[in-house]
Amino acid sequence: MSNHEKKVVREQRLRQEKIKQALAKKPSSLHVRNRGLSSHQIQQQLNRQRLHGADKKTIRETLKRDTLSLYSENRPSKANRAKKENPQPGLLLGTPNVTTQLSVEYPTPNWFKYTEKADVSVIVPLFKSKEAVRNLIRSWDVKNNGLKVEMIFVDDECPQDSKDMALRLWGVRKHELEGAQVGKIYYNPSNMGFGMACNVGAENATGEYLIFLNADTLVTKGWVEPMVEVLKDPEVGLVGNLQLKKGGPWDGSIDSAGSEWTWSSMSFSHIGRHTFKHKHLATPFYPDNAPPELMQPGPREMVTGCCVGVRRELFKHIGGFNPNYRKGYWEDSDLSMTVREKGYKVMYTPHSKIYHVLGHSGSGNHRFHSHNRQFFMNKWVNSCRIDPLIASQRKTKPKVGTILLRRREAIGDVLLASAVAPALKKKYPKCEILFNTRCPEVLKNNPFIDKVVKDEEVSERSFQVYYNLDMIYEQRPHAHILEAYADAVGVDQEDCIIHLSTEPYKNVPPEYVVIHVGPTAWAGRNWDLPKFETIASRLRSEGHKVVCVGSKGNKSVPCDVDLVGKTSISELGSVIKGAKLFVGIDSFPMHVAQTFDVPGACFFGSIDPSKRLFSNNITPITAKGLECLGCHHRKPTPSVVTNICETATLDCIDMVNVEQMWETVQSQLRKGCSVG
């Protein structure tokens, strides 16, 4: 590790420690209740206190009751579910109803629970894994060559109580730990599939490196370190290892040495088991008769999720495993393609070796297998995105003629999501872009959108490639919002263009400042109204005309023209475009100001400005020296609304005073005058 990398790691750990200290100052549950905790969160806190020393039956029943209650509170009403149900499920138009926030930590004894900062987190999803996990734990080397390794088991509503089995089996080996601890166990209230179970583990991991490992595996001595060594190369995104079959007629043969795409099967085939250099194998290789290059590290098109390693920061940045894949394969193929499309290498190393007992979960014949395959084909094959990422080229590449985009709700989200349309037009010349939304006014006269379509107009015949942009950036809280949208459709963020048509609004002064105060439903996103009122009054006292904007239900401040709830979207665009300054919060009006490069001073608290701003003319206002800023981006996915302050203090609001905002407003006004 270079000195620079060591410095970055030290800074990250220092920041984490400061946040930990801040969170340690949380008030009691009764106090937190008054700060707005929901009923299920209060109940879970009380239940965890009661679970101390409880018997296993009580623990299981309490966790199930808590998680089912949490699931029901987060689930839409029956009426709303009916509205969102897709009448044509084959179109894959639905948004996955999964969230890592529903998972809870399973109570474990002190000798088991890993409390230190790990070097490596090995995440093992459990489903139908009672016997499989027995063999895995028996093969585990507790020494790990000096690396600090934590095991994170994620019980994906396993019908065989695998979490209890894991705890009992480690209890048998307790005497070998010599004071060390094992890891953690998490429990999902409903089966979410391999990818989402892995995401739960990653969300709670502390290691700089993550390794996702099937429960039906046996590990060998020293298997972790070679994978970590490969991942230390910043150009590497993923690493897989040598996987050998355990049991059956081909016991000891190669199960996978990485994978390569074959057009004949329209899938990735395991190298050494099914193919080698794109030629079909009648029988798999064994390590002692394999071609020499199979026993050497090298790049791969794809590595299987049976055992795959990744740096935690990269995994978080790309949003983890795609939630659109359900139990039944293909999520690891998508992860490999995503990492390669981002410019990282996917590598294989035979210096790490494990054994794999196939198919214990029965996922190969699962009813979602065709769904997952169809989703992958639409995203990577029909769109031709896979072609530059693989060696084997197809004979005839299809021409992408019609692309359907969908972002259903929220005018700001629809505006930003539509930015991918011009990039798609550039990538697929002469293609037709259809956009399905319930906010059609945002796309009015957009030259890059050929047609805004209603739900009833959407059919399999209406498009060749489909991208559902609902929940895209919500699933990637660590990425810039435009980067998330661009990555979802496979275009460069630099090619994205935000367009908003405007209509003149006559009743505004010749020169004016626009103020938008909100509020929104997010804690830490709303600056205090009296402070905005002070800013407005100061502007008016200096002779500036103030125009107040916002949607119905927003607040007003002392102003010359109050347009709150009185303009259409196009008229609002015209008003903000003509302003000499925008003052407000992170919201749709701020995105409009960015669209037209209007100078602005904008308050941010729970939102990290670097994840929202795309115009250099907007200056973010945040508290100074507060380590928990941008807490929204540390939430488990999907990160939709932040309605609870981590520290129950809302310091991110209180520590931004009027003078800090006023200084920025004055600076922006002077900058505008000097340009004029």
C-alpha positions in Angstrom: 0.0 0.0 0.0 1.4 3.4 -1.0 1.9 6.3 1.5 -1.0 8.1 -0.2 -3.3 5.1 0.2 -2.3 4.7 3.9 -3.1 8.4 4.4 -6.5 7.9 2.9 -7.2 4.9 5.1 -6.1 6.8 8.2 -8.3 9.7 7.3 -11.3 7.4 6.7 -10.8 5.7 10.0 -10.4 9.0 11.8 -13.7 10.2 10.3 -15.5 7.0 11.2 -14.2 7.3 14.8 -15.5 10.9 15.0 -18.9 9.9 13.7 -19.0 7.0 16.1 -18.3 9.4 18.9 -21.1 11.7 17.7 -23.6 8.8 17.5 -22.6 7.7 21.0 -24.1 10.9 22.2 -27.6 9.8 21.1 -30.2 10.3 23.8 -32.2 7.6 25.4 -35.0 5.8 23.5 -37.7 7.9 25.3 -35.9 11.1 24.2 -35.4 9.8 20.7 -39.1 8.9 20.5 -39.9 12.6 20.9 -37.5 13.4 18.1 -39.6 11.4 15.7 -38.6 7.7 15.8 -41.3 5.5 14.3 -43.1 3.0 16.4 -41.3 0.0 15.0 -37.9 1.6 15.7 -38.9 2.3 19.3 -40.2 -1.3 19.7 -37.1 -2.8 18.3 -34.9 -0.8 20.8 -37.0 -2.1 23.7 -37.1 -5.6 22.3 -33.3 -5.7 22.0 -33.0 -4.7 25.7 -35.5 -7.5 26.6 -33.6 -10.1 24.5 -30.5 -9.9 26.6 -30.3 -13.3 28.2 -33.5 -14.6 26.6 -33.9 -18.1 25.3 -33.5 -18.9 21.6 -37.2 -19.5 21.0 -38.1 -16.1 22.4 -35.3 -14.4 20.3 -36.6 -16.0 17.1 -40.3 -15.1 17.8 -39.4 -11.5 18.8 -37.2 -11.0 15.7 -39.8 -12.4 13.4 -42.5 -10.2 15.0 -40.3 -7.1 14.8 -39.2 -7.6 11.2 -42.7 -8.5 9.9 -44.0 -5.3 11.6 -41.2 -3.3 10.0 -42.0 -4.9 6.7 -45.7 -4.0 6.9 -45.0 -0.4 7.9 -42.6 0.0 5.0 -44.9 -1.7 2.5 -47.3 0.5 0.5 -51.0 0.2 1.2 -53.1 -2.3 -0.7 -54.6 0.4 -2.8 -51.2 1.9 -3.7 -49.8 -1.6 -4.5 -52.7 -2.2 -6.9 -51.8 1.0 -8.7 -48.2 0.1 -9.1 -48.8 -3.6 -10.1 -47.7 -4.2 -13.6 -50.4 -5.8 -15.8 -47.8 -7.1 -18.1 -45.1 -8.7 -15.9 -43.1 -9.9 -18.8 -42.1 -6.4 -19.6 -40.0 -6.1 -16.4 -41.4 -2.7 -15.7 -41.7 -3.1 -12.0 -39.4 -1.7 -9.4 -38.0 -4.2 -6.9 -39.6 -4.1 -3.5 -36.5 -4.9 -1.5 -34.5 -3.0 1.1 -31.6 -3.7 3.4 -33.3 -1.5 6.0 -35.6 -4.4 6.9 -32.8 -6.6 8.1 -32.0 -6.9 11.8 -29.0 -8.2 13.7 -29.4 -11.5 15.4 -28.4 -11.5 19.1 -25.2 -13.4 19.6 -22.9 -14.0 22.7 -20.0 -11.7 23.3 -17.4 -14.4 22.3 -19.0 -14.6 18.8 -19.8 -11.0 17.9 -16.9 -9.3 16.1 -16.5 -5.7 17.5 -13.1 -4.6 16.0 -12.4 -3.0 12.6 -11.8 -5.9 10.2 -9.4 -6.0 7.3 -11.7 -8.4 5.3 -15.4 -9.1 5.7 -16.5 -12.5 4.4 -20.2 -12.4 3.7 -22.1 -15.7 3.6 -25.8 -15.7 2.6 -27.8 -18.6 4.2 -30.7 -20.3 2.5 -31.4 -24.0 2.8 -27.8 -24.1 4.2 -28.1 -26.1 7.4 -25.8 -28.9 6.3 -23.8 -26.8 3.9 -22.8 -24.3 6.5 -21.6 -27.1 8.8 -18.9 -28.1 6.2 -17.9 -24.5 5.6 -17.4 -23.7 9.3 -15.5 -26.9 9.8 -13.0 -26.0 7.0 -12.5 -22.4 8.3 -9.0 -21.4 9.3 -9.3 -19.2 12.4 -5.8 -17.8 11.9 -6.2 -16.3 8.4 -2.5 -15.5 8.1 -2.8 -12.7 10.6 -5.5 -10.8 8.7 -8.4 -9.5 10.7 -11.3 -11.4 9.1 -15.0 -11.2 10.2 -17.6 -13.6 9.0 -21.0 -12.1 8.3 -23.8 -14.6 8.0 -27.1 -13.3 6.4 -30.1 -15.6 7.0 -32.3 -15.0 4.0 -35.4 -16.3 5.7 -33.8 -19.7 5.7 -36.4 -22.4 6.4 -33.7 -24.5 8.2 -32.6 -22.1 10.9 -29.1 -21.8 9.5 -28.3 -18.9 11.8 -28.7 -21.1 14.8 -26.7 -23.8 13.2 -23.8 -21.4 12.5 -23.8 -20.2 16.1 -23.8 -23.8 17.4 -21.0 -24.9 15.1 -18.8 -22.0 16.1 -19.6 -22.8 19.7 -18.0 -26.2 19.1 -14.8 -24.4 17.9 -14.9 -21.7 20.5 -11.8 -23.1 22.3 -9.8 -22.5 19.1 -10.5 -18.7 18.9 -8.1 -17.8 21.7 -10.0 -14.7 22.6 -10.7 -13.7 19.0 -14.3 -13.2 17.8 -16.0 -14.6 14.7 -18.4 -12.1 13.2 -22.1 -11.2 13.0 -25.4 -12.7 12.0 -28.2 -10.8 10.2 -31.8 -11.9 9.6 -34.0 -11.0 6.6 -37.8 -11.1 7.3 -38.5 -12.3 3.7 -36.4 -14.1 1.2 -34.6 -11.4 -1.0 -32.2 -13.6 -2.9 -28.5 -14.0 -3.1 -27.6 -10.4 -4.3 -29.8 -8.6 -1.7 -28.5 -10.9 1.1 -25.0 -10.0 0.1 -25.9 -6.3 0.1 -27.2 -6.7 3.7 -23.9 -8.1 4.7 -21.9 -5.4 2.9 -24.0 -2.7 4.6 -22.9 -4.0 8.0 -19.3 -4.9 7.1 -16.3 -3.1 8.5 -13.6 -4.6 6.3 -11.8 -2.6 3.6 -12.3 -5.7 1.4 -15.4 -7.8 0.9 -15.6 -11.4 -0.1 -18.9 -12.9 -1.0 -18.9 -16.7 -0.4 -21.5 -19.3 -1.0 -22.5 -21.3 2.0 -22.0 -24.6 0.1 -18.3 -24.2 -0.1 -15.2 -25.5 1.8 -12.3 -23.1 2.1 -8.6 -24.0 2.1 -5.7 -22.7 4.2 -4.6 -19.2 3.1 -7.4 -18.6 0.6 -8.2 -15.0 1.7 -4.8 -13.3 1.3 -4.3 -13.9 -2.5 -7.6 -12.3 -3.2 -6.8 -9.3 -1.1 -3.4 -8.9 -2.8 -5.1 -8.8 -6.2 -7.6 -6.2 -5.0 -4.8 -3.9 -3.8 -4.3 -2.9 -7.4 -6.5 0.2 -7.8 -7.2 -0.9 -11.5 -8.8 -4.1 -10.3 -12.5 -4.1 -9.5 -13.4 -7.7 -8.9 -11.4 -10.9 -8.2 -12.5 -14.5 -8.4 -10.6 -17.7 -7.4 -10.1 -21.3 -8.4 -13.2 -23.3 -7.6 -13.1 -27.1 -7.5 -16.0 -29.5 -7.4 -16.7 -31.3 -4.2 -18.4 -34.7 -4.4 -20.0 -36.4 -7.3 -18.5 -38.1 -10.3 -16.3 -35.0 -11.1 -15.0 -34.6 -7.6 -11.8 -32.5 -7.6 -12.3 -31.2 -11.1 -12.4 -27.5 -12.0 -15.8 -26.0 -11.4 -14.8 -22.4 -12.4 -11.6 -20.6 -13.3 -13.5 -17.5 -14.3 -16.1 -17.3 -17.0 -16.4 -16.2 -20.7 -19.4 -15.2 -22.8 -20.6 -17.6 -25.5 -23.1 -16.6 -28.1 -24.3 -20.1 -28.7 -25.7 -20.4 -25.1 -26.3 -16.7 -24.7 -24.7 -16.9 -21.3 -21.4 -16.9 -19.4 -19.8 -20.3 -19.3 -17.3 -21.5 -16.6 -13.8 -21.7 -17.9 -12.2 -25.1 -17.2 -15.6 -26.7 -16.7 -17.7 -25.9 -19.7 -15.3 -23.9 -22.0 -11.7 -22.9 -22.6 -10.9 -20.2 -25.1 -14.5 -20.2 -26.3 -14.4 -23.9 -27.2 -16.7 -26.4 -25.6 -15.2 -28.9 -23.3 -16.5 -32.5 -23.2 -15.2 -33.0 -19.7 -13.9 -30.5 -17.1 -10.2 -30.1 -16.5 -8.5 -31.1 -13.2 -5.8 -28.9 -11.7 -3.1 -31.4 -12.7 -4.1 -31.7 -16.4 -5.3 -28.1 -17.0 -3.6 -25.8 -19.5 -0.8 -23.9 -17.7 -2.5 -20.5 -18.2 -5.5 -21.7 -16.1 -3.2 -22.1 -13.2 -1.9 -18.5 -13.6 -3.6 -15.2 -12.5 -5.2 -13.3 -15.4 -8.1 -11.1 -16.5 -11.6 -12.5 -17.0 -14.8 -11.3 -18.5 -16.8 -12.5 -15.5 -16.2 -14.2 -12.2 -18.9 -16.2 -10.4 -20.6 -15.1 -7.3 -19.8 -18.4 -5.6 -16.7 -16.6 -4.4 -15.9 -13.0 -5.5 -13.9 -10.2 -3.8 -14.3 -6.5 -4.2 -13.1 -3.3 -2.4 -15.9 -2.1 0.0 -15.8 1.5 -1.3 -16.2 0.4 -4.9 -19.0 -1.9 -4.0 -20.8 0.8 -2.2 -20.2 3.3 -5.0 -21.7 1.1 -7.7 -24.7 0.3 -5.5 -23.8 -3.4 -4.7 -25.7 -6.2 -6.4 -28.5 -5.0 -8.6 -31.8 -5.4 -6.8 -33.7 -6.3 -9.9 -32.3 -9.8 -9.8 -34.2 -12.3 -7.7 -33.1 -15.7 -6.5 -32.0 -17.6 -9.6 -28.5 -16.4 -10.9 -27.3 -13.6 -13.2 -26.7 -11.0 -10.5 -23.0 -11.9 -10.5 -22.9 -11.5 -14.3 -24.4 -8.1 -14.0 -21.9 -7.1 -11.3 -19.0 -8.1 -13.5 -20.3 -6.2 -16.5 -21.0 -3.1 -14.3 -17.5 -3.1 -12.9 -15.9 -3.6 -16.3 -18.1 -0.9 -17.9 -16.8 1.5 -15.2 -13.2 0.8 -16.4 -12.0 -1.7 -13.8 -10.5 -5.1 -14.4 -12.1 -8.4 -13.4 -9.3 -10.8 -12.4 -8.9 -14.4 -11.5 -6.3 -16.0 -9.2 -5.7 -19.7 -8.7 -3.5 -18.9 -5.7 -6.8 -18.8 -3.7 -8.7 -22.2 -3.9 -12.1 -23.3 -2.5 -14.3 -26.3 -3.1 -17.9 -25.9 -4.2 -20.9 -28.2 -3.6 -23.4 -27.2 -6.3 -27.0 -26.3 -6.2 -27.9 -26.7 -2.5 -30.4 -23.8 -2.6 -32.1 -25.1 -5.8 -31.7 -21.7 -7.5 -30.9 -23.2 -10.8 -34.5 -24.3 -11.4 -36.0 -21.4 -9.5 -39.0 -19.6 -11.0 -37.1 -16.3 -11.2 -34.4 -17.7 -13.4 -36.1 -16.6 -16.6 -36.9 -13.2 -15.1 -33.3 -12.6 -14.3 -32.1 -13.8 -17.7 -34.6 -11.5 -19.4 -33.5 -8.6 -17.3 -29.8 -9.2 -18.2 -30.6 -9.6 -21.9 -32.5 -6.4 -22.0 -29.8 -4.4 -20.2 -26.6 -5.8 -21.7 -27.4 -7.8 -24.8 -30.3 -6.1 -26.6 -28.6 -2.7 -25.9 -25.2 -4.0 -27.3 -23.5 -2.8 -24.1 -22.0 -6.2 -23.6 -20.2 -6.2 -27.0 -17.1 -4.1 -26.0 -16.7 -6.0 -22.8 -16.3 -9.5 -24.2 -13.8 -11.1 -26.7 -16.4 -13.1 -28.7 -18.2 -10.9 -31.2 -21.6 -11.7 -32.6 -22.1 -12.0 -36.3 -24.8 -9.4 -36.6 -25.2 -6.6 -34.1 -28.8 -5.4 -33.7 -29.7 -1.8 -34.3 -31.3 -0.1 -31.3 -34.2 1.8 -32.7 -36.6 2.4 -29.8 -35.7 2.9 -26.1 -38.2 3.3 -23.3 -37.2 5.2 -20.2 -39.3 5.3 -17.1 -39.2 7.6 -14.1 -42.6 7.8 -12.6 -42.6 10.3 -9.8 -41.1 13.6 -8.5 -40.6 16.5 -10.9 -36.9 17.0 -9.9 -36.1 13.3 -10.4 -37.9 13.2 -13.8 -35.9 16.3 -14.9 -32.6 14.8 -14.0 -33.4 11.3 -15.3 -34.3 12.8 -18.7 -30.7 14.0 -19.0 -29.7 10.6 -20.3 -31.9 11.0 -23.4 -29.4 13.1 -25.4 -26.6 10.8 -24.4 -28.6 7.9 -25.7 -29.3 9.7 -28.9 -25.5 10.2 -29.3 -24.8 6.5 -28.6 -27.6 5.2 -30.8 -28.0 7.6 -33.8 -31.6 8.0 -35.0 -33.0 6.0 -32.1 -36.5 7.0 -30.8 -36.7 7.8 -27.1 -40.0 7.2 -25.3 -40.5 8.4 -21.7 -43.1 7.0 -19.3 -43.9 9.3 -16.4 -46.6 10.8 -14.3 -45.0 14.2 -14.5 -45.2 14.9 -18.3 -45.0 18.7 -17.9 -41.3 18.4 -16.9 -40.6 17.0 -20.4 -42.8 19.4 -22.4 -41.1 20.3 -25.7 -38.0 18.4 -24.8 -36.2 18.0 -28.1 -34.5 14.7 -27.0 -37.7 13.0 -26.0 -39.7 11.8 -29.0 -42.8 10.9 -27.1 -44.1 10.9 -23.5 -46.2 7.8 -23.1 -48.9 6.8 -20.7 -49.0 3.5 -18.9 -51.6 2.0 -21.2 -49.4 2.8 -24.2 -46.6 0.7 -23.1 -46.3 -2.8 -24.6 -43.6 -5.2 -25.6 -43.9 -4.0 -29.2 -43.3 -0.3 -28.2 -39.6 -0.7 -27.5 -36.4 -2.7 -28.0 -34.6 -1.7 -24.9 -36.1 -0.6 -21.6 -34.6 1.2 -18.6 -36.5 1.6 -15.4 -34.9 4.7 -13.7 -37.1 4.5 -10.6 -35.0 4.1 -7.5 -31.8 4.2 -9.5 -30.0 6.9 -7.5 -31.8 5.9 -4.3 -30.0 2.5 -4.7 -26.7 4.3 -5.0 -26.5 6.9 -2.3 -22.7 7.1 -2.5 -22.7 8.1 -6.2 -23.5 11.4 -7.9 -27.2 11.4 -9.0 -26.3 12.0 -12.7 -23.6 9.4 -12.6 -26.2 6.9 -11.3 -28.6 7.7 -14.1 -25.9 7.6 -16.7 -24.5 4.3 -15.5 -28.0 2.7 -15.5 -28.3 3.2 -19.3 -24.6 2.8 -20.2 -23.7 6.4 -21.3 -21.1 8.9 -20.3 -22.2 11.4 -17.7 -20.5 14.1 -19.7 -22.9 13.5 -22.6 -26.0 14.0 -20.4 -27.9 17.3 -21.0 -30.7 18.6 -18.8 -33.4 20.4 -20.7 -36.4 22.3 -19.4 -38.6 24.3 -21.7 -39.8 27.7 -20.4 -42.8 30.0 -20.8 -42.5 33.7 -20.0 -44.1 34.9 -16.8 -44.8 38.6 -17.0 -45.3 39.7 -13.4 -41.7 39.9 -12.3 -39.4 42.8 -11.8 -36.6 43.6 -14.3 -33.9 42.3 -11.9 -34.6 40.1 -8.9 -33.4 37.4 -6.6 -35.4 34.1 -6.3 -35.8 32.5 -2.9 -37.1 29.0 -2.3 -37.4 27.9 1.3 -39.3 24.6 1.0 -39.8 22.8 3.2 -39.3 19.1 2.3 -40.0 16.1 4.5 -36.3 15.5 5.1 -34.7 16.2 8.4 -31.5 18.2 8.0 -32.5 19.4 4.5 -34.6 22.4 5.6 -32.9 25.6 6.9 -34.9 27.5 9.5 -37.7 29.8 8.0 -36.8 32.8 10.3 -33.2 32.7 8.9 -34.5 32.7 5.3 -36.8 35.6 6.3 -33.8 37.6 7.6 -31.9 37.0 4.3 -34.9 38.2 2.3 -35.3 41.3 4.5 -31.6 42.2 4.1 -31.8 41.8 0.4 -34.8 44.1 0.2 -33.2 46.6 2.4 -30.3 46.8 0.0 -32.7 47.5 -2.9 -32.9 44.0 -4.4 -36.3 42.7 -5.5 -37.2 39.3 -4.1 -39.4 36.7 -5.8 -40.5 33.8 -3.7 -41.2 30.5 -5.5 -42.3 27.0 -4.6 -45.0 24.5 -5.0 -48.3 24.5 -3.2 -47.7 24.0 0.5 -44.3 25.7 0.5 -43.6 28.7 2.7 -43.1 32.3 1.8 -40.7 35.0 3.0 -40.9 38.8 2.9 -40.8 39.5 -0.8 -41.9 41.7 -3.7 -43.6 39.0 -5.7 -45.0 35.8 -4.1 -45.3 33.0 -6.7 -45.6 30.1 -4.3 -48.0 27.7 -5.9 -48.9 30.1 -8.7 -46.7 29.0 -11.7 -46.6 26.1 -14.0 -43.3 24.2 -14.3 -42.4 26.0 -17.5 -43.2 29.4 -16.0 -41.2 28.5 -12.9 -38.3 27.7 -15.3 -38.6 31.1 -16.9 -38.7 32.9 -13.5 -35.6 31.1 -12.2 -33.7 31.4 -15.5 -34.2 35.2 -15.5 -33.0 35.7 -11.9 -29.6 37.2 -11.0 -29.4 34.9 -7.9 -31.1 31.8 -6.5 -31.2 31.2 -2.7 -32.7 28.1 -1.3 -32.4 24.4 -0.4 -31.7 21.2 -2.3 -34.9 20.7 -4.3 -36.5 21.0 -7.8 -36.1 24.8 -8.0 -32.4 24.4 -7.2 -32.0 21.8 -10.1 -33.8 24.4 -12.3 -31.2 27.0 -11.3 -28.4 24.5 -12.1 -30.0 23.7 -15.5 -29.7 27.4 -16.5 -26.4 28.0 -14.6 -28.0 30.7 -12.4 -25.7 31.7 -9.6 -26.9 30.4 -6.3 -26.4 29.9 -2.6 -28.0 26.6 -1.4 -28.3 25.0 2.0 -27.3 21.3 2.4 -27.4 19.3 5.6 -28.3 15.7 5.5 -27.4 15.8 1.8 -23.8 15.7 0.5 -23.6 18.6 -2.1 -21.0 16.7 -4.1 -23.7 14.1 -4.9 -26.2 16.7 -6.2 -24.4 19.6 -7.7 -23.6 19.7 -11.5 -23.3 23.5 -11.9 -20.3 25.3 -10.7 -22.4 28.4 -10.2 -24.2 27.0 -7.1 -22.3 27.4 -3.8 -23.3 24.9 -1.2 -23.9 26.1 2.4 -23.1 23.5 5.1 -22.1 23.4 8.7 -18.4 23.6 9.5 -16.5 20.9 11.3 -19.5 18.6 11.7 -18.5 15.0 11.0 -22.0 13.6 10.4 -22.8 15.9 7.5 -24.4 14.2 4.5 -25.8 11.4 6.8 -28.4 10.6 4.1 -25.7 9.0 2.0 -24.8 6.5 4.8 -28.3 5.1 5.1 -28.9 1.5 4.0 -30.4 1.3 0.5 -32.7 2.3 -0.9 -32.0 5.7 0.6 -35.3 7.6 -0.1 -36.1 10.0 2.8 -34.0 10.9 5.8 -36.6 11.8 8.5 -34.5 11.0 11.6 -31.3 12.8 12.7 -28.5 10.3 13.6 -27.5 12.2 16.6 -31.0 13.6 17.4 -29.5 17.2 17.5 -30.0 18.5 13.9 -26.7 20.4 14.4 -26.4 20.5 10.6 -29.2 23.1 10.7 -28.4 24.9 13.9 -24.7 25.4 13.1 -25.4 27.3 9.9 -26.1 30.8 10.9 -27.5 33.8 8.9 -24.1 35.4 8.5 -22.7 32.3 6.8 -25.5 32.3 4.2 -25.4 36.1 3.9 -21.7 36.1 3.2 -22.2 33.6 0.3 -25.2 35.6 -1.0 -23.1 38.8 -1.1 -20.2 37.0 -2.7 -22.5 35.6 -5.5 -24.0 39.0 -6.1 -20.6 40.7 -6.4 -19.5 37.9 -8.8 -22.6 38.6 -10.9 -21.9 42.4 -10.9 -18.2 41.9 -12.0 -19.3 39.6 -14.8 -22.0 42.1 -15.9 
